[in-house]
């Protein structure tokens, strides 16, 4: 490119920016008749000109609901009138590397479309905008060292790690032992202490060795003895094309410490979520955002509280994993009563943790599956007789294991994920025999999953950064690498159109896999969003995704527009 071309390009960008500034200063309400859009405009910057892939959010004054859209190839964006009622709104944006020069306040009426062009400026400190995955992509270190950071993001962002000033010795003797003492549902402002170490985890000298290696690594990437990072901060390209055909509805929850871990819908369309750090579940009206909370009983006083899994059964009752309270529970929405099930006394250890439960196929034999992280075991409860069966498939193993999820097939056989390795285990419902299937990716860490109507198991490979699938009828296993680096998928679900959905605890993105052509589409979320369970509502014309922002105290609904 010659100097003349550069000069013309600079003039064009300047004129575009100037036009946008002038437009912002003018009356932004069109005199034209109302259209299908309540708000529309163009987003640009002097650096890039027209900007594609910018998330624009509109929040009504005194409302708990925020609507977000994404700009298209020519920088244009529009909010459907069906999503925006009349009133005063604040507009915000999300585009890594950019920010608004000043807040944007607008008034929306039913009589006209508000036209609001937005001009962005370069952010002064890009380190405040990096996602967990971008920090991992920026920092030096081996893949093994970076994988260790995936434990950190369960409770907080990597911003806290890289911004710290601890030395390797301080990490070894103070910080890492303190972090290890917290349970996984802890977060800044709501720490809880672990009562006992899991049986199948590293102990003694092995744990000290891990602390030393990790402490050396962390002290090399933080601000210990330096004013700034000694590596370049890298950002991922903004998502474009099909990724912009989306609209988000985000519901803010009543308290900032609420952790909506799992989000599901019942047959009436009511939204339910589990509170990861408090002893509650709650329901939400998806139209008004109104919340009603239900207290889950305490069975082990002075033990950590919080509910992880919440799943439906075919009778439209809800089942929850009560974690360190060492129980699972059935919740009847009609009576608003809980019915609890606990493991036998010999398996109710200080480390006992019943996170997951699967009751979807209990109609086959009247039995419900759960796992026990305390010793990497599986329990089966007979709802009629009260009998409890227990499996410890890794007993005596010299490797570390953690059974993370249990998922039943159409015959109520149990499939479990080994979060420390790459295996899927199967327990035959009739014989009790255990069989293993191994994904090609070593230490892929299959985490949460779901069974589709064809009895194919879909799982998130947390440390493999892939979607995994096991065809339980043929034994075939497949893997798909999620496009954004360090995506760390937690969970996967297949919708009625054969798209596999997964979320991320690191990228602030959702990924959708077209299983017919193996192509991914990713969607940038409006705010930093630590995603766990993914749930698809297949009752709508097009599938609708629901997720919880586990660290953001909100619930997000994602609707595609293509």
N, C-alpha and C positions, 0 to 999 in steps of 0.2 A: 504494500500500500504506500503511495507517495504522499508527500507533505500536503499537496492540494486536497487529496481525499480526506486526510486527517483533519484539515482545517474546516472543510465543509461539514464533516461529521460533528465537530465541536460546536459549530454555529447552530446546526440542527438541534443538538441536545440542549444548548442554551435557550433557543427559542421555545422548545417544547416545555422546558422547566419554567420559563417566564410565563408562558400561556397558562400553565397549571396554577401558578401562584396568583395570576390575575383572576382566573376562574374561581379560585378559593375565596378571593376577597369579595366577589360579587354575590348578589342574591342567589341562593342555590335552589330555590323552588321554581320549578317550571310552571308556566301559565297554561300549559297544554292540559287536555282532559286526562283524567286518571287512566293509567295503563295497568298492565299486569304486574308492574314493578313499583315498589314503594320508594326505593332508593337505587340510583345507578350512578356510574361515573367511570373515570379512567384513573389509573394509578401510574405514576411515573417518577423518575428521578433524573437529576442532571448527569449522574454517572452512567445510567443505563438507557435513558429514554423510557419508552413504554415498557412496563414490567409485567411479565407473566408469572403466575405462581405465587402471588402475594395473597395472604389470607386477610380478609377484611371482616371485622366483627362489629355488630351493632347491638348495644345493650340499652334497653329502655330504662329510664330513671325509676328507681325503687323496685325494679324487677329482679328476679333471680334467674331469668332466662336470657341467654345470649344467642343470637343467630349469626352464623359466619358463612361467607362465600369466598371463592378464590378467583382472582383475576385471570382472564384468558390471554390469548396470544397478543392481542392488541392493547393489553392493559385494561380492558373493559371488565366491569363487574356489575352485578345487579342483584338486588334482594327482592324476591317474590312478595307481592302484596299479601299473599296468603300467610306469610310468616311474620309480617311486620304490621302491627296495629298503629294507630295514630298516637302521638305523644313525643316527648323529648328523649333523644338518644345521644349516646356518646359512641363515636367510631374509633376503633383501635386497629392496629395492623400487626401482622407477624411476617417478617422477611429477614432472615439472618443477614446482618451487615447493614441494616437500615432501620430508621425510626422516624416517627412523626416529629416535625419541628415543634409542634404545640398540640394540645388536645383539640379534638374536633367535636363540637356540639351542634346538633341539627334538630329541627322540628319536623315531624312527619305528620301530614294530614291525609284525610281520605279523598281530598279533592284534586291532588296533583302529585306528580312524581318529583321527589327531591333529587336534583342533579348535583353531585358533589365530586369534583375531581380532586385527587389527592397527590400531593408532591412530597416525596420522602427525601430525607437527608442521610448521609453516611453516619453510622453509629460511631461514637467516640471510643467506646471500649467494647470490642467484639467479644471479649472473654465472658461477658455477662450473658451472652446469647447462645453460647455453644451448648448443644445437647450432650448427653453422656457419651453417645456414640462418636460425636465429633471430637470430644476430648480423647477418646481412645484411639481414633485415627490420627490425631495430632502428635501424641506423645511417643517417644522412643520406647523400645522394649520388645520382648518376644511375645508371641501369641499366647504362650503359657502364662506369662506375667499379666498380660491384659485380661485373660480369662478370669483371673482371680478378682478383678475389679467388679465382675458381674455379681459378686456377693454383696458388695457395698451398696449397689443401687436398689437393693431391696428396701433399705431404710432411708436413704438420702441420695442426693445427687453427687456426682463426681466433682462438682464445683467446690464442695466442702473439702475434698481430699486434695485437689491440686492447689487450692488456696491456702492450705495449712502450712505451718513452718516447722513441723516436727522433724527431728533428726531420726536416723535409722534406729538408734538406741532407744529413743522415746517411743517410737512405734513398737519396738520389740517388747519393752517392759511396761508401757503404760497404755497406749492407745489400742493396740490390737487385742490384748487381753480384755480390755473394757468393752470393745465392740463385740467380742465373742461371748461376753456374759449377757448380752441383750438377746431377747427373742426376735424372730424375724418380723413380727408385727410392730416393732418399735419404730419410732420416727422422731426427729427433733421436736421436742416439746411433749413427747409421750413415750419415754423409754420404759421397758419392762424387763425384769431380770429373769434369766433362765434358771430353772430349779435343778436341772441335771443334764449332763452331756448325753448325746445320742450314742447308743452302744456301737454302731457301725462307723463312727467317725474317728479321725486321728486323735491320739491321746499322748500325754507325756512328752518324750523327746521328739517324737514325730511332729507334734504341734509346735514345739519351740522352733524346730527347724523351719517349718512353714512361716512362722512369725518373722524369723530372721531374714529369710529370702524376700518376703513381701515388704518388710520394713526397709530393706536396702533399695528395693524398687521404688517404693512410694517416696522415699527421701530424695530420689533422683528426678522425680517428676513434679514435686511440689515447690514451694518457695523457701525451702530450707537454705539459709545462707545466700539468698539471691533476691533481687528486687523484682525480677520478672522471669518468665519461663525461658529456659534455654532451648526451646524448640518452637517451630512455626505453628501458629494456630490455624488449623485447616477447617473449612466448612464444606458441607455437601452442596451440590447444585440444587437450586429450587426445582420442585417438581413441575412438569409442564404437560401439555397435551391432555390426554384423558384424565390425568390426575386432578385437573381443575374442574371437572364436571361433578361437583359435589356440594352439598349444603349440610351444615352442622347445626344442631340444636344442643346447647349446653345448659344443664340445670345445676345451679350452685346449691350446695347442701347447707343446712343451718349452722354448722360449726366447722371451723377450719381444720380440726383434728379428726373429723370423720374420714375413714378410709374405705371407700366403696370398692371392695375387692372383687366380688362377683356381682354381676347385674343380669337378671333374667326377667322375662315377662310371663305372666300366667295367662290362662285362656281368655280372660276378660280384657287383656291388654294393659293391666296394671303392672307397673315396674316394681321389682323387689331387688334389694341389695343387701349384702352382708357387710357388717362393719368390722374391718380387720383388727382394729385396735381397741374396740369397746365391745361390751357384752350385749350386742344388739343386732337385730335385723330391722329393716324398715321397708315401707312401701311408698311409692310416689305416683301421683296422678300425672300422666305425661302431657296433659293439656295445661294444667295450672302450675305444676311443679310442687304442689303441696305434699308435705311429708308426714307420715305417721310412723313412729318408732315403737318397737316391741322389745322389752327387756328379756334377755335369755338368762335363765336361772344359773346360779353359781353352784357347782357341785364340789369344787376343790378350792376352799377358801385359801387366800394368800397366793394362789397360783396365777400366772398370767391369764389375761382375759382377751377376748376377741374371737370373731367368727370368720372362717376362711371361705369354705365352699357353701354355695346355696344352689340347689338343683331341683328341678321339677320331677314329679312322677306322673304317671298316666291319669291318676285321679285328681290331678291339679293340686296336690298337696306339695309342700316344700320340705326339702331335707337339707340339713346344715351340718357342717363339720365344725365341732365345738373346740377344736385344738387342745390347748393345755388343760381345759376343763375335763378332758378325757371322756368325751361322749360324742355321739351323733344324735340328732333329734329330728323328729317329724313335726311339722307345723301345719295345723289345720286352719286355713284362712277363715272358714265359716265360724268356728268356735273360738279362734284366736288362742288356741292352747298348744303347748309343746308336749311331746312324748319322747323321753330320753332313753337311750340305749348305751350301756357302758361295757367295756371289756371285762374279762374275768380278773379277779384280784391279783393273780400272779403276773398279769400283763399290764397292770395299772401302776407304772413306774413313775418316778419323778420326771423322767424324760418323755413319758407317754404323750403323744400328740396325734389326735384323730382329725386330720385336716379335710379329707375328702370322703364323699359318700356317693354311692350310685344305687338308686332305687327304681330306675326307669323300667327295668324288666322284672321286677319282683312278682308280677302276675304269673310268671312261668312256674315258680316254685315257692313263692312266699318268702324269699330271702333277700337280704340287703347286704351289700359289700361296703367295707371301709378299709383304710390302711392305718398303720401305726408307725409313725416316723421314729418313735422311741427306740425300736429295735429292727426297723425295716421289715415289718410284718404286715399281714393281711388278716382281717377278721370278717366272718360272715355271720349275720344275725338271722335266726329263724323267727319271723314275726309271730308265728302261731304258737310255737312251743317254748320260745325264749332261749333255745339252745344257741351256744356260741362256738364257732369253730375258728381255729387260728392256724395260720401258716407262717413259717419263718424260713423262706426259701434260701436265704443267704447265711444261715447259721453255720459258723465254722469257716466262713470265707476269710481269706487274708486281704481282700480288697475292701475298699469303702463302698457302701451301698446306702441308698435312701429311696424307699418306695414312695413316690410322690403322688401319683394319681391312681385311681381304680376306675375302670370303664367296662361296662357289661355289654355283651353282644345280644343278639335276639334270643338266644337260648339261656341267657343269664350266666354264661361263662364269664369269668373275670379276667380282664387284661390289666396289668399294672406296669407303670413306667419306673425304670431305675434311673434316678436323677444323677447319680454319680458316675454312671457308665454309659452304655449305649443300647442296653437291652430292653425289650418288652417281654414281660412274663405272662403266661396264660395258666389259669387254674381251671381245670375241667369241673364244671358244676356237679357232675354225677360221680366222678371217680376221685376228685381232689388232686389229680396228677398235675404237676407243674412242668410246663414246657417253655423254652426260651427262644426268642427271635432276636437277632443282633443286627442293628443298622450298620451300613458300611462305614459311616463316620465314627471314628473312635472317640470316646468320651463326649458324645454328642449331647448328653443330658436331656433325654426326652422328659418333658415336664407335665403339662396338662394336655388333655385331649378329649375327643368325642368320637362316637361311633355313628357312621352314616347308615341310611336304610339298607345299604348293600353289605353291611357288616364289614366295612373298611374302617380301620382305626386311623384317625388323623391326630398328630401330636406336634407340639412345638419343640424343636431341638434347640434348647436354650444356649448351650455352649457350641453347638454346631452351626448356629445362625441359619437354620434351615426349617422348612416344613417337611415332616416325615409322614409316610403313609404305609400301613400294614394291611394288606388284604387278608383278613383272617380265614377266608375260605381256601385261598391258594397258597398262602405263605409269602406272596410277592411283597417286596419292600421297595419303596421309592423315596427319593429325597429331592427337594428343590431349594436352591440357595436363594434367600431373600436378597433383592438387589442392593439395598443400602447396607454398607459394611457395619458389622457389630450390632445387627438388629436384635439378636437374642430373643427369638419368639418364645412367648410363654405358653400359648395355647393356640389351637386351631379348630375351626368348625366349618363344615361344608353347607352351603345354602342350597335351595331347591333348584337353582340354575347351574349347579356344579362349579361354583366358585368357592375356593377355600380361603377363609379369612384368618388373619393372625394380627396380633398387636405386639408392641415392643415396650420394654421398660427403659430403653436407651435412646431411641431415635425420635420420639414424638410423632411417629408415623404409624399408619395402618397399612397393611399389604393385602392385596386380593389376588389370588392365583386363579387364572382361567385353566382349569384342569383339562379342557379340550385341546388347548394349543400350548400349554405350559408357559404362558405369558403372564407377567405380573403387572399390576397397576398399584401404585402407592398413593396414599393420601396424607398430606401434611395437616396435623391437628392445630387448632387455633391457639393452644397454649401448651407449655411443657406438660406432658401427660404420661404418667407411669401406668402402663396398661397391664392388667393381669388377664382375667377371663374375658373371652369374646363370646357374644351371644347374637344370633341372627333371628329376627322375627320374619318367618316365612309366610305369615298370613296376609301380608300386603301384596299388591300387584308386583312390586319389585322388592326383593329382600332388603331389610333395614338392619343395620348393625348397631348394637348397643354395647357400650363399654363403661367401666368406671375409671375415673382419674384417681388412682389410689393415693397419690400424694397431693392432689389438687382439690379434694373434697367436692367433686362434681361428677355428674353423669353426662355422657355424650352420646347423642344419637347421630348416626351418619347415614345420609341418604344420597345415593348416586343419582346423577341426572342424565346418564347416557343410556 
